[in-house]
């Protein structure tokens, strides 16, 4: 993909597209899912999903995205914080300047087993009620949290873990820059108070505060006057191989099958194992895994 982006950039004389990935923050998922040094050679940025560390699925209250380990954290919970996750990626081969810290614009809610016990780590009996707009139990957008606070909820600050950072993002940003991480990413734009009517803090208060703390300036995007023409590839001189050898593909800009056709997958006459993949008029001949055939009812490879 990186090579294709580089080739495209040369052809259109523009900066190439970035190759990025949203990656896990949980230790067990990182260890079992990634070859970190190898990824570092090809990715421009690792967007580390440093949120959902805790939630109603655990049976006790916990911070969604704690910056540091909490005093009550024991066992594997000592790994469930931003500092540990980001340093693990860095210490295991990810270039620090490519590491992007995740910043959530939502929170998790709980039903307390004992309403008088409101501490972090207190036992819970399930997720909190669904938000009026997001309609998912145990999950509220920031603008729903603002409404909850306006209606008389008690707000507390968890000092050891430096949360909630909605009101103290300066310290969070200072930690990020002190450790030389690339920057921050947000999940998601639409969960912030995008209208500015719920929190009375202006439009996009969390994202705006984060940008200010990181010293970022607002940018604007201007659409090109003329759309960029699709990139065409040189006709492949090699064969496409055999379907019996498993999945594979070859491409041709001059076969003509996809000329004038909408993007999508099409069956190949007299070869149930193969299918045409049409992308901007370019013809890609691809094959299903051995034992599978192309099924037009789902545009997928299916059992024969």
C-alpha positions in Angstrom: 0.0 0.0 0.0 2.8 2.4 0.9 4.5 1.8 -2.5 1.2 2.3 -4.3 0.7 5.6 -2.5 4.2 6.7 -3.3 3.7 5.9 -7.0 0.4 7.8 -7.0 2.0 10.8 -5.4 4.6 11.0 -8.2 1.9 10.7 -10.9 -0.3 13.5 -9.5 2.6 15.6 -8.2 1.1 15.8 -4.8 2.0 14.7 -1.3 1.3 11.0 -0.9 -1.5 9.6 1.2 -0.6 8.6 4.8 -0.6 5.0 5.9 -1.9 4.9 9.5 -3.5 2.3 11.8 -5.7 2.4 14.8 -4.0 0.0 17.3 -4.8 -1.5 20.6 -3.8 -0.1 24.0 -4.4 -3.3 26.0 -1.3 -5.3 26.7 -2.6 -8.7 25.8 -4.0 -7.4 22.5 -0.7 -5.7 21.6 1.4 -8.7 22.4 -0.7 -11.1 20.4 -1.6 -8.8 17.5 1.3 -6.8 16.3 4.9 -7.0 14.9 5.7 -3.6 16.2 9.2 -3.0 14.6 8.0 -4.2 11.2 4.9 -1.9 11.3 7.1 1.0 12.2 8.8 0.7 8.8 5.6 1.2 6.9 3.2 3.2 9.0 3.3 7.0 9.2 1.4 7.0 12.5 0.1 4.5 15.1 -3.2 5.8 16.5 -3.2 4.2 19.9 -6.7 3.7 21.2 -6.0 4.7 24.7 -9.6 4.6 25.9 -12.1 1.9 27.0 -9.6 0.8 29.6 -12.5 0.3 32.0 -16.3 0.0 31.7 -19.4 -1.7 33.0 -18.3 -5.1 31.8 -15.9 -5.3 34.7 -18.3 -5.2 37.6 -16.7 -2.2 39.2 -16.2 1.5 38.4 -13.1 2.6 36.6 -11.8 5.5 34.5 -12.4 5.3 30.8 -9.0 6.7 29.9 -6.7 7.2 32.9 -3.4 8.9 32.3 -1.6 7.1 35.1 -1.9 3.9 37.1 -4.2 4.3 40.1 -3.4 3.4 43.7 -6.1 0.7 43.7 -4.9 -0.9 40.5 -3.5 -4.5 41.0 -2.8 -7.5 38.9 -3.2 -6.8 35.1 -5.0 -3.6 35.9 -1.7 -1.9 36.4 -1.3 -1.9 32.6 -4.6 -0.2 31.9 -3.6 3.4 31.6 -2.3 5.7 28.9 1.2 6.0 30.3 1.9 2.3 30.3 0.3 1.7 26.9 2.2 4.4 25.1 5.5 3.5 26.7 5.0 -0.2 25.8 4.6 0.7 22.1 7.6 3.0 22.3 9.8 0.5 24.2 9.0 -2.3 21.8 10.0 -0.7 18.5 7.4 1.9 17.5 9.1 5.3 16.6 8.0 7.7 19.3 7.3 10.5 16.8 4.8 8.2 15.1 2.8 7.4 18.2 -0.5 9.3 18.5 -2.3 9.3 21.8 -6.1 8.6 21.8 -8.4 11.2 23.4 -12.0 10.1 24.0 -15.0 12.5 23.9 -17.3 10.1 25.8 -17.5 8.4 29.1 -18.7 5.1 30.5 -21.5 4.9 33.1 -22.4 2.4 35.8 -25.1 1.5 38.3 -23.6 1.3 41.7 -24.3 -1.8 43.9 -24.2 0.5 46.9 -25.2 4.1 46.0 -23.2 5.4 49.0 -20.0 4.0 47.6 -19.0 6.3 44.8 -15.2 5.6 44.8 -13.2 4.4 41.8 -13.3 0.6 42.1 -16.8 0.5 43.7 -18.9 -2.6 42.9 -21.5 -2.2 40.2 -24.5 -4.1 39.1 -24.5 -3.1 35.4 -24.2 -0.3 32.9 -25.8 3.0 33.5 -28.9 4.0 31.5 -28.6 4.9 27.9 -28.1 8.5 26.9 -30.9 10.4 25.4 -29.1 10.7 22.0 -26.5 7.9 21.8 -29.0 5.4 23.2 -26.4 2.9 24.4 -26.4 1.7 28.0 -23.2 2.4 29.8 -22.0 5.0 27.3 -22.5 8.8 27.2 -21.3 11.4 24.8 -19.7 14.4 26.3 -22.7 16.5 25.6 -24.8 14.0 27.4 -22.4 14.2 30.4 -22.8 18.0 30.4 -26.6 17.6 30.7 -26.1 15.1 33.6 -23.8 17.6 35.4 -26.2 20.4 34.9 -29.0 18.4 36.5 -27.2 18.3 39.8 -24.6 15.5 39.6 -21.6 15.7 41.8 -18.3 16.0 40.0 -15.2 14.5 41.4 -11.5 14.6 40.4 -9.4 11.5 40.5 -6.0 13.0 41.2 -3.8 9.9 41.0 -4.9 9.1 37.5 -5.3 12.7 36.3 -8.9 12.4 35.1 -11.4 13.7 34.1 -9.2 15.7 31.8 -12.1 17.6 30.2 -11.2 20.5 32.5 -7.4 19.8 33.0 -6.1 19.0 29.5 -3.1 21.3 29.9 -1.4 18.7 32.2 -2.4 15.9 29.8 -0.9 17.7 26.8 2.3 18.6 28.8 2.8 14.9 29.5 2.3 14.1 25.8 4.8 16.6 24.6 7.3 15.9 27.4 7.4 12.3 26.2 7.9 13.4 22.6 4.9 11.5 21.3 3.7 12.6 17.8 0.4 14.2 18.7 -3.2 13.3 19.7 -6.2 11.9 17.9 -9.8 12.1 19.0 -12.6 9.5 19.1 -14.9 10.9 18.0 -15.7 14.3 16.6 -19.5 13.8 16.8 -19.4 12.9 20.5 -18.1 16.3 21.5 -20.6 19.1 22.0 -20.5 20.0 18.3 -23.3 22.5 18.5 -22.1 24.2 21.7 -25.6 24.2 23.2 -25.2 21.5 25.9 -22.1 22.5 27.7 -22.1 26.2 27.2 -18.4 26.0 26.4 -18.5 26.9 22.7 -18.5 24.4 19.8 -16.4 21.3 20.2 -15.1 22.3 23.7 -13.0 19.1 24.3 -11.4 19.1 20.9 -10.8 22.9 21.0 -9.3 22.7 24.4 -7.0 19.8 23.3 -5.9 21.8 20.2 -5.1 24.8 22.3 -3.2 22.8 24.9 -1.1 21.2 22.1 -0.5 24.6 20.5 -2.3 23.6 17.3 -3.8 26.1 14.9 -7.1 25.7 13.1 -6.8 24.8 9.5 -9.3 25.0 6.6 -9.7 22.7 3.6 -10.4 23.9 0.1 -11.8 21.5 -2.4 -9.9 21.3 -5.7 -11.5 23.2 -8.6 -11.2 20.1 -10.8 -11.4 16.5 -9.5 -8.2 14.6 -9.9 -8.5 12.0 -12.7 -8.2 8.4 -11.7 -4.7 6.9 -11.8 -4.4 4.3 -14.5 -1.9 1.4 -14.2 0.3 -0.1 -16.9 -1.0 -3.3 -18.3 0.5 -6.3 -16.5 2.6 -8.5 -18.6 2.5 -11.5 -16.3 -0.1 -14.1 -16.0 -2.7 -14.1 -13.3 -2.0 -17.6 -12.0 -4.4 -20.4 -11.2 -7.4 -20.4 -8.9 -6.3 -23.7 -7.4 -3.3 -22.0 -5.9 -5.4 -20.0 -3.5 -6.3 -16.4 -3.2 -4.5 -13.9 -5.4 -4.9 -11.1 -7.9 -3.5 -9.4 -11.0 -4.4 -6.1 -12.5 -4.7 -4.6 -16.0 -5.5 -1.2 -17.1 -6.2 -2.4 -20.7 -8.2 -5.6 -20.4 -11.4 -3.6 -21.1 -13.7 -5.6 -18.8 -14.2 -2.8 -16.3 -14.3 0.0 -18.8 -17.5 2.0 -18.2 -18.5 -0.3 -15.3 -19.3 0.9 -11.8 -16.9 0.0 -9.0 -17.6 -3.4 -7.6 -17.1 -7.2 -8.0 -18.2 -9.2 -11.0 -18.2 -12.9 -11.8 -15.9 -14.3 -14.4 -17.5 -16.4 -17.1 -16.4 -20.1 -17.0 -14.4 -19.7 -13.8 -16.3 -19.8 -10.5 -13.2 -19.4 -8.4 -12.3 -16.0 -10.0 -14.0 -12.6 -10.0 -13.4 -9.2 -11.5 -12.7 -6.3 -9.1 -13.5 -3.0 -10.9 -11.9 0.1 -9.3 -12.2 3.4 -11.3 -12.2 1.6 -14.6 -9.1 -0.6 -13.7 -9.6 -4.3 -14.0 -8.3 -6.5 -11.2 -8.7 -10.3 -11.6 -8.8 -11.9 -8.2 -9.4 -15.4 -6.9 -11.1 -17.0 -3.9 -9.3 -19.3 -1.5 -9.1 -23.0 -2.6 -12.5 -24.6 -2.1 -14.5 -21.4 -2.3 -16.3 -19.9 -5.3 -17.5 -16.4 -6.1 -21.1 -15.9 -5.0 -22.9 -13.1 -6.8 -25.7 -13.0 -4.2 -23.3 -11.5 -1.6 -20.4 -10.5 -3.8 -18.1 -12.6 -1.7 -16.3 -15.9 -1.7 -18.5 -18.7 -0.4 -18.5 -22.4 0.0 -19.4 -24.2 -3.2 
